[in-house]
């Protein structure tokens, strides 16, 4: 069951979000020489949840419109 969720939210593509947040945190460290761990964790969690929800909504609307029946999954 858990593997189905991982496949649907496309875990391997979440790396792009992790990289983007890491670059932002690195820039913050470079400029301010400090990182608030709570804010960093909250940012990571929010970005990961947002990315996963967009993937789920994309699959939902593809299914609802019948696009999945006409094309192959990438």
CHARMM internal coordinates of N, CA and C (Angstrom, degrees):
IC EDIT
DIST 1 N 1 CA 1.4531
DIST 1 CA 1 C 1.5288
ANGL 1 N 1 CA 1 C 111.59
DIST 1 C 2 N 1.3210
ANGL 1 CA 1 C 2 N 115.81
DIHE 1 N 1 CA 1 C 2 N -43.67
DIST 2 N 2 CA 1.4620
ANGL 1 C 2 N 2 CA 119.69
DIHE 1 CA 1 C 2 N 2 CA -179.79
DIST 2 CA 2 C 1.5272
ANGL 2 N 2 CA 2 C 111.23
DIHE 1 C 2 N 2 CA 2 C -65.91
DIST 2 C 3 N 1.3334
ANGL 2 CA 2 C 3 N 116.86
DIHE 2 N 2 CA 2 C 3 N -35.13
DIST 3 N 3 CA 1.4672
ANGL 2 C 3 N 3 CA 119.71
DIHE 2 CA 2 C 3 N 3 CA 179.69
DIST 3 CA 3 C 1.5265
ANGL 3 N 3 CA 3 C 111.42
DIHE 2 C 3 N 3 CA 3 C -65.30
DIST 3 C 4 N 1.3140
ANGL 3 CA 3 C 4 N 116.94
DIHE 3 N 3 CA 3 C 4 N -31.56
DIST 4 N 4 CA 1.4667
ANGL 3 C 4 N 4 CA 120.47
DIHE 3 CA 3 C 4 N 4 CA 177.32
DIST 4 CA 4 C 1.5301
ANGL 4 N 4 CA 4 C 109.93
DIHE 3 C 4 N 4 CA 4 C -65.43
DIST 4 C 5 N 1.3231
ANGL 4 CA 4 C 5 N 117.12
DIHE 4 N 4 CA 4 C 5 N -43.49
DIST 5 N 5 CA 1.4676
ANGL 4 C 5 N 5 CA 120.50
DIHE 4 CA 4 C 5 N 5 CA 178.32
DIST 5 CA 5 C 1.5264
ANGL 5 N 5 CA 5 C 110.93
DIHE 4 C 5 N 5 CA 5 C -63.41
DIST 5 C 6 N 1.3344
ANGL 5 CA 5 C 6 N 116.67
DIHE 5 N 5 CA 5 C 6 N -41.80
DIST 6 N 6 CA 1.4634
ANGL 5 C 6 N 6 CA 119.57
DIHE 5 CA 5 C 6 N 6 CA 178.76
DIST 6 CA 6 C 1.5225
ANGL 6 N 6 CA 6 C 111.15
DIHE 5 C 6 N 6 CA 6 C -62.75
DIST 6 C 7 N 1.3327
ANGL 6 CA 6 C 7 N 116.85
DIHE 6 N 6 CA 6 C 7 N -37.88
DIST 7 N 7 CA 1.4563
ANGL 6 C 7 N 7 CA 120.05
DIHE 6 CA 6 C 7 N 7 CA 179.37
DIST 7 CA 7 C 1.5293
ANGL 7 N 7 CA 7 C 110.60
DIHE 6 C 7 N 7 CA 7 C -68.93
DIST 7 C 8 N 1.3316
ANGL 7 CA 7 C 8 N 117.08
DIHE 7 N 7 CA 7 C 8 N -40.75
DIST 8 N 8 CA 1.4617
ANGL 7 C 8 N 8 CA 121.22
DIHE 7 CA 7 C 8 N 8 CA -177.10
DIST 8 CA 8 C 1.5269
ANGL 8 N 8 CA 8 C 111.43
DIHE 7 C 8 N 8 CA 8 C -67.93
DIST 8 C 9 N 1.3333
ANGL 8 CA 8 C 9 N 117.73
DIHE 8 N 8 CA 8 C 9 N -40.20
DIST 9 N 9 CA 1.4667
ANGL 8 C 9 N 9 CA 118.64
DIHE 8 CA 8 C 9 N 9 CA -179.04
DIST 9 CA 9 C 1.5274
ANGL 9 N 9 CA 9 C 112.11
DIHE 8 C 9 N 9 CA 9 C -85.85
DIST 9 C 10 N 1.3310
ANGL 9 CA 9 C 10 N 116.53
DIHE 9 N 9 CA 9 C 10 N 2.30
DIST 10 N 10 CA 1.4725
ANGL 9 C 10 N 10 CA 122.43
DIHE 9 CA 9 C 10 N 10 CA 174.92
DIST 10 CA 10 C 1.5233
ANGL 10 N 10 CA 10 C 111.43
DIHE 9 C 10 N 10 CA 10 C 53.62
DIST 10 C 11 N 1.3181
ANGL 10 CA 10 C 11 N 114.65
DIHE 10 N 10 CA 10 C 11 N 65.35
DIST 11 N 11 CA 1.4642
ANGL 10 C 11 N 11 CA 122.07
DIHE 10 CA 10 C 11 N 11 CA -175.45
DIST 11 CA 11 C 1.5231
ANGL 11 N 11 CA 11 C 111.96
DIHE 10 C 11 N 11 CA 11 C -54.27
DIST 11 C 12 N 1.3219
ANGL 11 CA 11 C 12 N 117.08
DIHE 11 N 11 CA 11 C 12 N -38.29
DIST 12 N 12 CA 1.4739
ANGL 11 C 12 N 12 CA 118.36
DIHE 11 CA 11 C 12 N 12 CA -176.68
DIST 12 CA 12 C 1.5256
ANGL 12 N 12 CA 12 C 112.58
DIHE 11 C 12 N 12 CA 12 C -63.66
DIST 12 C 13 N 1.3320
ANGL 12 CA 12 C 13 N 117.83
DIHE 12 N 12 CA 12 C 13 N -24.42
DIST 13 N 13 CA 1.4600
ANGL 12 C 13 N 13 CA 120.43
DIHE 12 CA 12 C 13 N 13 CA 178.74
DIST 13 CA 13 C 1.5237
ANGL 13 N 13 CA 13 C 112.83
DIHE 12 C 13 N 13 CA 13 C -86.28
DIST 13 C 14 N 1.3273
ANGL 13 CA 13 C 14 N 117.48
DIHE 13 N 13 CA 13 C 14 N -10.60
DIST 14 N 14 CA 1.4613
ANGL 13 C 14 N 14 CA 120.20
DIHE 13 CA 13 C 14 N 14 CA 176.69
DIST 14 CA 14 C 1.5236
ANGL 14 N 14 CA 14 C 111.28
DIHE 13 C 14 N 14 CA 14 C -65.89
DIST 14 C 15 N 1.3200
ANGL 14 CA 14 C 15 N 116.25
DIHE 14 N 14 CA 14 C 15 N -18.32
DIST 15 N 15 CA 1.4586
ANGL 14 C 15 N 15 CA 120.60
DIHE 14 CA 14 C 15 N 15 CA 178.18
DIST 15 CA 15 C 1.5287
ANGL 15 N 15 CA 15 C 111.19
DIHE 14 C 15 N 15 CA 15 C -57.67
DIST 15 C 16 N 1.3154
ANGL 15 CA 15 C 16 N 117.18
DIHE 15 N 15 CA 15 C 16 N -34.67
DIST 16 N 16 CA 1.4706
ANGL 15 C 16 N 16 CA 120.25
DIHE 15 CA 15 C 16 N 16 CA 178.26
DIST 16 CA 16 C 1.5270
ANGL 16 N 16 CA 16 C 110.86
DIHE 15 C 16 N 16 CA 16 C -60.48
DIST 16 C 17 N 1.3227
ANGL 16 CA 16 C 17 N 116.79
DIHE 16 N 16 CA 16 C 17 N -40.57
DIST 17 N 17 CA 1.4664
ANGL 16 C 17 N 17 CA 120.21
DIHE 16 CA 16 C 17 N 17 CA 178.06
DIST 17 CA 17 C 1.5193
ANGL 17 N 17 CA 17 C 111.35
DIHE 16 C 17 N 17 CA 17 C -68.72
DIST 17 C 18 N 1.3231
ANGL 17 CA 17 C 18 N 116.61
DIHE 17 N 17 CA 17 C 18 N -39.43
DIST 18 N 18 CA 1.4676
ANGL 17 C 18 N 18 CA 120.78
DIHE 17 CA 17 C 18 N 18 CA 178.36
DIST 18 CA 18 C 1.5262
ANGL 18 N 18 CA 18 C 110.02
DIHE 17 C 18 N 18 CA 18 C -61.99
DIST 18 C 19 N 1.3173
ANGL 18 CA 18 C 19 N 116.92
DIHE 18 N 18 CA 18 C 19 N -42.43
DIST 19 N 19 CA 1.4672
ANGL 18 C 19 N 19 CA 120.97
DIHE 18 CA 18 C 19 N 19 CA 179.39
DIST 19 CA 19 C 1.5260
ANGL 19 N 19 CA 19 C 110.39
DIHE 18 C 19 N 19 CA 19 C -64.08
DIST 19 C 20 N 1.3280
ANGL 19 CA 19 C 20 N 117.30
DIHE 19 N 19 CA 19 C 20 N -43.58
DIST 20 N 20 CA 1.4666
ANGL 19 C 20 N 20 CA 120.44
DIHE 19 CA 19 C 20 N 20 CA -179.49
DIST 20 CA 20 C 1.5291
ANGL 20 N 20 CA 20 C 111.55
DIHE 19 C 20 N 20 CA 20 C -62.22
DIST 20 C 21 N 1.3254
ANGL 20 CA 20 C 21 N 117.01
DIHE 20 N 20 CA 20 C 21 N -44.18
DIST 21 N 21 CA 1.4685
ANGL 20 C 21 N 21 CA 120.18
DIHE 20 CA 20 C 21 N 21 CA 178.93
DIST 21 CA 21 C 1.5219
ANGL 21 N 21 CA 21 C 110.09
DIHE 20 C 21 N 21 CA 21 C -66.89
DIST 21 C 22 N 1.3239
ANGL 21 CA 21 C 22 N 117.13
DIHE 21 N 21 CA 21 C 22 N -39.14
DIST 22 N 22 CA 1.4666
ANGL 21 C 22 N 22 CA 120.65
DIHE 21 CA 21 C 22 N 22 CA 179.32
DIST 22 CA 22 C 1.5233
ANGL 22 N 22 CA 22 C 111.41
DIHE 21 C 22 N 22 CA 22 C -63.13
DIST 22 C 23 N 1.3153
ANGL 22 CA 22 C 23 N 116.99
DIHE 22 N 22 CA 22 C 23 N -39.90
DIST 23 N 23 CA 1.4657
ANGL 22 C 23 N 23 CA 120.45
DIHE 22 CA 22 C 23 N 23 CA 177.21
DIST 23 CA 23 C 1.5271
ANGL 23 N 23 CA 23 C 110.05
DIHE 22 C 23 N 23 CA 23 C -63.92
DIST 23 C 24 N 1.3226
ANGL 23 CA 23 C 24 N 116.88
DIHE 23 N 23 CA 23 C 24 N -42.98
DIST 24 N 24 CA 1.4579
ANGL 23 C 24 N 24 CA 120.31
DIHE 23 CA 23 C 24 N 24 CA 178.11
DIST 24 CA 24 C 1.5229
ANGL 24 N 24 CA 24 C 112.55
DIHE 23 C 24 N 24 CA 24 C -63.00
DIST 24 C 25 N 1.3328
ANGL 24 CA 24 C 25 N 116.81
DIHE 24 N 24 CA 24 C 25 N -42.05
DIST 25 N 25 CA 1.4643
ANGL 24 C 25 N 25 CA 120.19
DIHE 24 CA 24 C 25 N 25 CA 178.10
DIST 25 CA 25 C 1.5276
ANGL 25 N 25 CA 25 C 111.24
DIHE 24 C 25 N 25 CA 25 C -67.45
DIST 25 C 26 N 1.3311
ANGL 25 CA 25 C 26 N 116.34
DIHE 25 N 25 CA 25 C 26 N -37.34
DIST 26 N 26 CA 1.4684
ANGL 25 C 26 N 26 CA 119.90
DIHE 25 CA 25 C 26 N 26 CA 177.50
DIST 26 CA 26 C 1.5219
ANGL 26 N 26 CA 26 C 111.04
DIHE 25 C 26 N 26 CA 26 C -64.34
DIST 26 C 27 N 1.3153
ANGL 26 CA 26 C 27 N 116.07
DIHE 26 N 26 CA 26 C 27 N -41.17
DIST 27 N 27 CA 1.4645
ANGL 26 C 27 N 27 CA 120.32
DIHE 26 CA 26 C 27 N 27 CA 177.36
DIST 27 CA 27 C 1.5273
ANGL 27 N 27 CA 27 C 110.81
DIHE 26 C 27 N 27 CA 27 C -63.70
DIST 27 C 28 N 1.3166
ANGL 27 CA 27 C 28 N 116.14
DIHE 27 N 27 CA 27 C 28 N -40.96
DIST 28 N 28 CA 1.4635
ANGL 27 C 28 N 28 CA 119.96
DIHE 27 CA 27 C 28 N 28 CA 176.86
DIST 28 CA 28 C 1.5274
ANGL 28 N 28 CA 28 C 110.73
DIHE 27 C 28 N 28 CA 28 C -62.48
DIST 28 C 29 N 1.3243
ANGL 28 CA 28 C 29 N 116.91
DIHE 28 N 28 CA 28 C 29 N -42.11
DIST 29 N 29 CA 1.4717
ANGL 28 C 29 N 29 CA 120.59
DIHE 28 CA 28 C 29 N 29 CA 178.56
DIST 29 CA 29 C 1.5287
ANGL 29 N 29 CA 29 C 110.62
DIHE 28 C 29 N 29 CA 29 C -63.28
DIST 29 C 30 N 1.3349
ANGL 29 CA 29 C 30 N 116.65
DIHE 29 N 29 CA 29 C 30 N -41.39
DIST 30 N 30 CA 1.4614
ANGL 29 C 30 N 30 CA 121.73
DIHE 29 CA 29 C 30 N 30 CA -177.58
DIST 30 CA 30 C 1.5364
ANGL 30 N 30 CA 30 C 110.77
DIHE 29 C 30 N 30 CA 30 C -65.23
DIST 30 C 31 N 1.3287
ANGL 30 CA 30 C 31 N 116.36
DIHE 30 N 30 CA 30 C 31 N -39.57
DIST 31 N 31 CA 1.4658
ANGL 30 C 31 N 31 CA 120.27
DIHE 30 CA 30 C 31 N 31 CA -177.59
DIST 31 CA 31 C 1.5250
ANGL 31 N 31 CA 31 C 111.83
DIHE 30 C 31 N 31 CA 31 C -81.23
DIST 31 C 32 N 1.3196
ANGL 31 CA 31 C 32 N 118.01
DIHE 31 N 31 CA 31 C 32 N -46.42
DIST 32 N 32 CA 1.4675
ANGL 31 C 32 N 32 CA 121.96
DIHE 31 CA 31 C 32 N 32 CA -171.47
DIST 32 CA 32 C 1.5215
ANGL 32 N 32 CA 32 C 114.50
DIHE 31 C 32 N 32 CA 32 C -104.13
DIST 32 C 33 N 1.3119
ANGL 32 CA 32 C 33 N 117.68
DIHE 32 N 32 CA 32 C 33 N -10.77
DIST 33 N 33 CA 1.4671
ANGL 32 C 33 N 33 CA 123.45
DIHE 32 CA 32 C 33 N 33 CA -178.22
DIST 33 CA 33 C 1.5256
ANGL 33 N 33 CA 33 C 112.71
DIHE 32 C 33 N 33 CA 33 C 57.06
DIST 33 C 34 N 1.3175
ANGL 33 CA 33 C 34 N 116.24
DIHE 33 N 33 CA 33 C 34 N 30.60
DIST 34 N 34 CA 1.4641
ANGL 33 C 34 N 34 CA 120.82
DIHE 33 CA 33 C 34 N 34 CA 176.96
DIST 34 CA 34 C 1.5240
ANGL 34 N 34 CA 34 C 109.72
DIHE 33 C 34 N 34 CA 34 C -157.58
DIST 34 C 35 N 1.3213
ANGL 34 CA 34 C 35 N 115.28
DIHE 34 N 34 CA 34 C 35 N 149.19
DIST 35 N 35 CA 1.4580
ANGL 34 C 35 N 35 CA 121.79
DIHE 34 CA 34 C 35 N 35 CA 174.52
DIST 35 CA 35 C 1.5208
ANGL 35 N 35 CA 35 C 107.24
DIHE 34 C 35 N 35 CA 35 C -136.84
DIST 35 C 36 N 1.3074
ANGL 35 CA 35 C 36 N 116.58
DIHE 35 N 35 CA 35 C 36 N 128.91
DIST 36 N 36 CA 1.4543
ANGL 35 C 36 N 36 CA 121.48
DIHE 35 CA 35 C 36 N 36 CA 174.69
DIST 36 CA 36 C 1.5335
ANGL 36 N 36 CA 36 C 107.62
DIHE 35 C 36 N 36 CA 36 C -80.51
DIST 36 C 37 N 1.3253
ANGL 36 CA 36 C 37 N 119.03
DIHE 36 N 36 CA 36 C 37 N 113.24
DIST 37 N 37 CA 1.4710
ANGL 36 C 37 N 37 CA 121.35
DIHE 36 CA 36 C 37 N 37 CA -176.29
DIST 37 CA 37 C 1.5304
ANGL 37 N 37 CA 37 C 113.45
DIHE 36 C 37 N 37 CA 37 C -58.68
DIST 37 C 38 N 1.3224
ANGL 37 CA 37 C 38 N 117.06
DIHE 37 N 37 CA 37 C 38 N -37.99
DIST 38 N 38 CA 1.4630
ANGL 37 C 38 N 38 CA 119.64
DIHE 37 CA 37 C 38 N 38 CA 179.39
DIST 38 CA 38 C 1.5238
ANGL 38 N 38 CA 38 C 110.97
DIHE 37 C 38 N 38 CA 38 C -64.84
DIST 38 C 39 N 1.3279
ANGL 38 CA 38 C 39 N 116.59
DIHE 38 N 38 CA 38 C 39 N -45.45
DIST 39 N 39 CA 1.4659
ANGL 38 C 39 N 39 CA 120.41
DIHE 38 CA 38 C 39 N 39 CA 178.43
DIST 39 CA 39 C 1.5253
ANGL 39 N 39 CA 39 C 111.25
DIHE 38 C 39 N 39 CA 39 C -63.69
DIST 39 C 40 N 1.3325
ANGL 39 CA 39 C 40 N 116.84
DIHE 39 N 39 CA 39 C 40 N -39.26
DIST 40 N 40 CA 1.4608
ANGL 39 C 40 N 40 CA 120.61
DIHE 39 CA 39 C 40 N 40 CA 178.91
DIST 40 CA 40 C 1.5249
ANGL 40 N 40 CA 40 C 110.56
DIHE 39 C 40 N 40 CA 40 C -63.67
DIST 40 C 41 N 1.3218
ANGL 40 CA 40 C 41 N 117.20
DIHE 40 N 40 CA 40 C 41 N -45.59
DIST 41 N 41 CA 1.4627
ANGL 40 C 41 N 41 CA 121.46
DIHE 40 CA 40 C 41 N 41 CA 179.55
DIST 41 CA 41 C 1.5243
ANGL 41 N 41 CA 41 C 110.83
DIHE 40 C 41 N 41 CA 41 C -64.90
DIST 41 C 42 N 1.3151
ANGL 41 CA 41 C 42 N 116.35
DIHE 41 N 41 CA 41 C 42 N -41.58
DIST 42 N 42 CA 1.4599
ANGL 41 C 42 N 42 CA 120.82
DIHE 41 CA 41 C 42 N 42 CA 178.54
DIST 42 CA 42 C 1.5309
ANGL 42 N 42 CA 42 C 110.94
DIHE 41 C 42 N 42 CA 42 C -64.08
DIST 42 C 43 N 1.3165
ANGL 42 CA 42 C 43 N 116.77
DIHE 42 N 42 CA 42 C 43 N -39.33
DIST 43 N 43 CA 1.4612
ANGL 42 C 43 N 43 CA 120.90
DIHE 42 CA 42 C 43 N 43 CA 177.80
DIST 43 CA 43 C 1.5174
ANGL 43 N 43 CA 43 C 111.01
DIHE 42 C 43 N 43 CA 43 C -65.04
DIST 43 C 44 N 1.3404
ANGL 43 CA 43 C 44 N 116.77
DIHE 43 N 43 CA 43 C 44 N -46.55
DIST 44 N 44 CA 1.4639
ANGL 43 C 44 N 44 CA 120.26
DIHE 43 CA 43 C 44 N 44 CA 177.22
DIST 44 CA 44 C 1.5243
ANGL 44 N 44 CA 44 C 110.93
DIHE 43 C 44 N 44 CA 44 C -58.20
DIST 44 C 45 N 1.3214
ANGL 44 CA 44 C 45 N 117.31
DIHE 44 N 44 CA 44 C 45 N -47.77
DIST 45 N 45 CA 1.4652
ANGL 44 C 45 N 45 CA 121.17
DIHE 44 CA 44 C 45 N 45 CA -178.30
DIST 45 CA 45 C 1.5270
ANGL 45 N 45 CA 45 C 111.14
DIHE 44 C 45 N 45 CA 45 C -63.13
DIST 45 C 46 N 1.3185
ANGL 45 CA 45 C 46 N 116.87
DIHE 45 N 45 CA 45 C 46 N -42.82
DIST 46 N 46 CA 1.4572
ANGL 45 C 46 N 46 CA 120.50
DIHE 45 CA 45 C 46 N 46 CA 179.84
DIST 46 CA 46 C 1.5145
ANGL 46 N 46 CA 46 C 113.10
DIHE 45 C 46 N 46 CA 46 C -64.89
DIST 46 C 47 N 1.3137
ANGL 46 CA 46 C 47 N 116.29
DIHE 46 N 46 CA 46 C 47 N -44.03
DIST 47 N 47 CA 1.4638
ANGL 46 C 47 N 47 CA 120.32
DIHE 46 CA 46 C 47 N 47 CA -179.73
DIST 47 CA 47 C 1.5269
ANGL 47 N 47 CA 47 C 110.65
DIHE 46 C 47 N 47 CA 47 C -66.92
DIST 47 C 48 N 1.3262
ANGL 47 CA 47 C 48 N 117.16
DIHE 47 N 47 CA 47 C 48 N -41.14
DIST 48 N 48 CA 1.4703
ANGL 47 C 48 N 48 CA 120.33
DIHE 47 CA 47 C 48 N 48 CA 178.85
DIST 48 CA 48 C 1.5352
ANGL 48 N 48 CA 48 C 110.52
DIHE 47 C 48 N 48 CA 48 C -64.55
DIST 48 C 49 N 1.3304
ANGL 48 CA 48 C 49 N 117.11
DIHE 48 N 48 CA 48 C 49 N -42.49
DIST 49 N 49 CA 1.4650
ANGL 48 C 49 N 49 CA 120.70
DIHE 48 CA 48 C 49 N 49 CA 178.88
DIST 49 CA 49 C 1.5247
ANGL 49 N 49 CA 49 C 110.96
DIHE 48 C 49 N 49 CA 49 C -65.36
DIST 49 C 50 N 1.3195
ANGL 49 CA 49 C 50 N 116.87
DIHE 49 N 49 CA 49 C 50 N -41.03
DIST 50 N 50 CA 1.4570
ANGL 49 C 50 N 50 CA 120.80
DIHE 49 CA 49 C 50 N 50 CA 178.61
DIST 50 CA 50 C 1.5227
ANGL 50 N 50 CA 50 C 111.10
DIHE 49 C 50 N 50 CA 50 C -63.88
DIST 50 C 51 N 1.3162
ANGL 50 CA 50 C 51 N 117.18
DIHE 50 N 50 CA 50 C 51 N -45.66
DIST 51 N 51 CA 1.4583
ANGL 50 C 51 N 51 CA 121.72
DIHE 50 CA 50 C 51 N 51 CA 179.73
DIST 51 CA 51 C 1.5285
ANGL 51 N 51 CA 51 C 110.51
DIHE 50 C 51 N 51 CA 51 C -61.68
DIST 51 C 52 N 1.3327
ANGL 51 CA 51 C 52 N 116.64
DIHE 51 N 51 CA 51 C 52 N -46.21
DIST 52 N 52 CA 1.4623
ANGL 51 C 52 N 52 CA 120.56
DIHE 51 CA 51 C 52 N 52 CA -179.72
DIST 52 CA 52 C 1.5291
ANGL 52 N 52 CA 52 C 110.90
DIHE 51 C 52 N 52 CA 52 C -63.69
DIST 52 C 53 N 1.3232
ANGL 52 CA 52 C 53 N 117.65
DIHE 52 N 52 CA 52 C 53 N -40.37
DIST 53 N 53 CA 1.4642
ANGL 52 C 53 N 53 CA 119.95
DIHE 52 CA 52 C 53 N 53 CA -179.18
DIST 53 CA 53 C 1.5264
ANGL 53 N 53 CA 53 C 111.48
DIHE 52 C 53 N 53 CA 53 C -67.78
DIST 53 C 54 N 1.3090
ANGL 53 CA 53 C 54 N 117.48
DIHE 53 N 53 CA 53 C 54 N -35.45
DIST 54 N 54 CA 1.4662
ANGL 53 C 54 N 54 CA 120.22
DIHE 53 CA 53 C 54 N 54 CA 176.89
DIST 54 CA 54 C 1.5247
ANGL 54 N 54 CA 54 C 110.09
DIHE 53 C 54 N 54 CA 54 C -65.62
DIST 54 C 55 N 1.3270
ANGL 54 CA 54 C 55 N 117.60
DIHE 54 N 54 CA 54 C 55 N -40.85
DIST 55 N 55 CA 1.4659
ANGL 54 C 55 N 55 CA 120.48
DIHE 54 CA 54 C 55 N 55 CA 176.57
DIST 55 CA 55 C 1.5282
ANGL 55 N 55 CA 55 C 111.31
DIHE 54 C 55 N 55 CA 55 C -62.26
DIST 55 C 56 N 1.3309
ANGL 55 CA 55 C 56 N 116.84
DIHE 55 N 55 CA 55 C 56 N -42.93
DIST 56 N 56 CA 1.4655
ANGL 55 C 56 N 56 CA 120.60
DIHE 55 CA 55 C 56 N 56 CA 178.88
DIST 56 CA 56 C 1.5238
ANGL 56 N 56 CA 56 C 111.58
DIHE 55 C 56 N 56 CA 56 C -64.79
DIST 56 C 57 N 1.3251
ANGL 56 CA 56 C 57 N 117.09
DIHE 56 N 56 CA 56 C 57 N -43.83
DIST 57 N 57 CA 1.4647
ANGL 56 C 57 N 57 CA 120.05
DIHE 56 CA 56 C 57 N 57 CA 178.68
DIST 57 CA 57 C 1.5268
ANGL 57 N 57 CA 57 C 111.62
DIHE 56 C 57 N 57 CA 57 C -65.20
DIST 57 C 58 N 1.3123
ANGL 57 CA 57 C 58 N 117.51
DIHE 57 N 57 CA 57 C 58 N -36.88
DIST 58 N 58 CA 1.4552
ANGL 57 C 58 N 58 CA 121.51
DIHE 57 CA 57 C 58 N 58 CA 177.35
DIST 58 CA 58 C 1.5266
ANGL 58 N 58 CA 58 C 110.49
DIHE 57 C 58 N 58 CA 58 C -61.80
DIST 58 C 59 N 1.3310
ANGL 58 CA 58 C 59 N 116.88
DIHE 58 N 58 CA 58 C 59 N -46.53
DIST 59 N 59 CA 1.4628
ANGL 58 C 59 N 59 CA 120.49
DIHE 58 CA 58 C 59 N 59 CA 178.25
DIST 59 CA 59 C 1.5269
ANGL 59 N 59 CA 59 C 111.34
DIHE 58 C 59 N 59 CA 59 C -64.18
DIST 59 C 60 N 1.3189
ANGL 59 CA 59 C 60 N 117.16
DIHE 59 N 59 CA 59 C 60 N -40.27
DIST 60 N 60 CA 1.4641
ANGL 59 C 60 N 60 CA 120.92
DIHE 59 CA 59 C 60 N 60 CA 179.14
DIST 60 CA 60 C 1.5229
ANGL 60 N 60 CA 60 C 111.15
DIHE 59 C 60 N 60 CA 60 C -59.72
DIST 60 C 61 N 1.3310
ANGL 60 CA 60 C 61 N 116.59
DIHE 60 N 60 CA 60 C 61 N -49.28
DIST 61 N 61 CA 1.4623
ANGL 60 C 61 N 61 CA 119.26
DIHE 60 CA 60 C 61 N 61 CA -177.11
DIST 61 CA 61 C 1.5294
ANGL 61 N 61 CA 61 C 111.90
DIHE 60 C 61 N 61 CA 61 C -71.52
DIST 61 C 62 N 1.3287
ANGL 61 CA 61 C 62 N 117.51
DIHE 61 N 61 CA 61 C 62 N -32.24
DIST 62 N 62 CA 1.4625
ANGL 61 C 62 N 62 CA 119.54
DIHE 61 CA 61 C 62 N 62 CA 173.95
DIST 62 CA 62 C 1.5247
ANGL 62 N 62 CA 62 C 110.30
DIHE 61 C 62 N 62 CA 62 C -62.05
DIST 62 C 63 N 1.3381
ANGL 62 CA 62 C 63 N 116.82
DIHE 62 N 62 CA 62 C 63 N -43.30
DIST 63 N 63 CA 1.4620
ANGL 62 C 63 N 63 CA 121.10
DIHE 62 CA 62 C 63 N 63 CA 178.60
DIST 63 CA 63 C 1.5243
ANGL 63 N 63 CA 63 C 110.73
DIHE 62 C 63 N 63 CA 63 C -65.83
DIST 63 C 64 N 1.3199
ANGL 63 CA 63 C 64 N 117.09
DIHE 63 N 63 CA 63 C 64 N -45.72
DIST 64 N 64 CA 1.4607
ANGL 63 C 64 N 64 CA 121.35
DIHE 63 CA 63 C 64 N 64 CA -176.70
DIST 64 CA 64 C 1.5272
ANGL 64 N 64 CA 64 C 111.74
DIHE 63 C 64 N 64 CA 64 C -63.39
DIST 64 C 65 N 1.3110
ANGL 64 CA 64 C 65 N 117.22
DIHE 64 N 64 CA 64 C 65 N -36.01
DIST 65 N 65 CA 1.4683
ANGL 64 C 65 N 65 CA 121.01
DIHE 64 CA 64 C 65 N 65 CA -179.62
DIST 65 CA 65 C 1.5277
ANGL 65 N 65 CA 65 C 112.74
DIHE 64 C 65 N 65 CA 65 C -85.99
DIST 65 C 66 N 1.3307
ANGL 65 CA 65 C 66 N 117.47
DIHE 65 N 65 CA 65 C 66 N -6.03
DIST 66 N 66 CA 1.4544
ANGL 65 C 66 N 66 CA 120.86
DIHE 65 CA 65 C 66 N 66 CA 177.77
DIST 66 CA 66 C 1.5131
ANGL 66 N 66 CA 66 C 114.48
DIHE 65 C 66 N 66 CA 66 C 83.32
DIST 66 C 67 N 1.3038
ANGL 66 CA 66 C 67 N 117.32
DIHE 66 N 66 CA 66 C 67 N 11.14
DIST 67 N 67 CA 1.4616
ANGL 66 C 67 N 67 CA 120.70
DIHE 66 CA 66 C 67 N 67 CA -179.08
DIST 67 CA 67 C 1.5247
ANGL 67 N 67 CA 67 C 110.79
DIHE 66 C 67 N 67 CA 67 C -67.19
DIST 67 C 68 N 1.3426
ANGL 67 CA 67 C 68 N 117.24
DIHE 67 N 67 CA 67 C 68 N -34.96
DIST 68 N 68 CA 1.4602
ANGL 67 C 68 N 68 CA 120.91
DIHE 67 CA 67 C 68 N 68 CA -179.22
DIST 68 CA 68 C 1.5243
ANGL 68 N 68 CA 68 C 112.00
DIHE 67 C 68 N 68 CA 68 C -63.03
DIST 68 C 69 N 1.3263
ANGL 68 CA 68 C 69 N 117.86
DIHE 68 N 68 CA 68 C 69 N -30.45
DIST 69 N 69 CA 1.4622
ANGL 68 C 69 N 69 CA 120.90
DIHE 68 CA 68 C 69 N 69 CA 179.76
DIST 69 CA 69 C 1.5269
ANGL 69 N 69 CA 69 C 111.72
DIHE 68 C 69 N 69 CA 69 C -75.77
DIST 69 C 70 N 1.3220
ANGL 69 CA 69 C 70 N 117.20
DIHE 69 N 69 CA 69 C 70 N -23.06
DIST 70 N 70 CA 1.4626
ANGL 69 C 70 N 70 CA 121.31
DIHE 69 CA 69 C 70 N 70 CA -176.35
DIST 70 CA 70 C 1.5233
ANGL 70 N 70 CA 70 C 113.64
DIHE 69 C 70 N 70 CA 70 C -95.09
DIST 70 C 71 N 1.3208
ANGL 70 CA 70 C 71 N 117.68
DIHE 70 N 70 CA 70 C 71 N -19.91
DIST 71 N 71 CA 1.4644
ANGL 70 C 71 N 71 CA 121.31
DIHE 70 CA 70 C 71 N 71 CA -175.81
DIST 71 CA 71 C 1.5195
ANGL 71 N 71 CA 71 C 110.43
DIHE 70 C 71 N 71 CA 71 C -125.44
DIST 71 C 72 N 1.3410
ANGL 71 CA 71 C 72 N 115.23
DIHE 71 N 71 CA 71 C 72 N 170.33
DIST 72 N 72 CA 1.4642
ANGL 71 C 72 N 72 CA 120.26
DIHE 71 CA 71 C 72 N 72 CA 175.23
DIST 72 CA 72 C 1.5180
ANGL 72 N 72 CA 72 C 108.75
DIHE 71 C 72 N 72 CA 72 C -99.06
DIST 72 C 73 N 1.3353
ANGL 72 CA 72 C 73 N 115.19
DIHE 72 N 72 CA 72 C 73 N 148.64
DIST 73 N 73 CA 1.4680
ANGL 72 C 73 N 73 CA 121.02
DIHE 72 CA 72 C 73 N 73 CA -178.26
DIST 73 CA 73 C 1.5212
ANGL 73 N 73 CA 73 C 109.92
DIHE 72 C 73 N 73 CA 73 C -71.67
DIST 73 C 74 N 1.3292
ANGL 73 CA 73 C 74 N 116.27
DIHE 73 N 73 CA 73 C 74 N 137.50
DIST 74 N 74 CA 1.4664
ANGL 73 C 74 N 74 CA 120.61
DIHE 73 CA 73 C 74 N 74 CA 178.63
DIST 74 CA 74 C 1.4981
ANGL 74 N 74 CA 74 C 110.89
DIHE 73 C 74 N 74 CA 74 C -94.66
END
COOR INIT
IC SEED 1 N 1 CA 1 C
IC BUILD
